[in-house]
Amino acid sequence: MPTNVLKTVDPEFYTYAGFRDWFRFPLVYPYSICCGDSLDAGCLCRHDGKSKISDGKDEQLQGLHFLTAFSFDAHFLVGTRNEAWPSSNGALTWVLVDFANGKIESFLSKDQLAAAAKARGYSGDLEFADVKTRFDQCFGQ
């Protein structure tokens, strides 16, 4: 993130983990993963840049709920979502999110996702970690 943009970001964006049964952790500003009740699955949220992070007013992006595992780099998020969560019987959808414009693309297989991510310049890992693991990595738990 450019230094001039980073200077305008509320420091809570990178340090606030949520409150009681609402969890959040940062990705690339203004995006974060938000979870209610548990860290089993989350949704992609975008901060409005006006409210305090701790107010919990991040906008949930339509089309990316029930995210169960993912990886990301400075430009993209790649992962899986379970369309029938919390049931484990739901169809998995493989997703690619472009942080530059918030565009969410869905794929039917990890191979299709990997090819699309590579074509767009994704440089991160394609070994996904579940939401709880990512939360623990972020906040050192």
Protein Blocks (a to p, Z undefined) as FASTA:
>chain_A
ZZklmmmpcfklmmmgbehjaccddfbdfbdcddehiakbccddddehlacfklopaccd
ehiahiabdcddfkbccddddfkbcbfkbccddddddfknopacddfbfklmmmmmmmno
pabdfbdcdfklmmmmmnoZZ
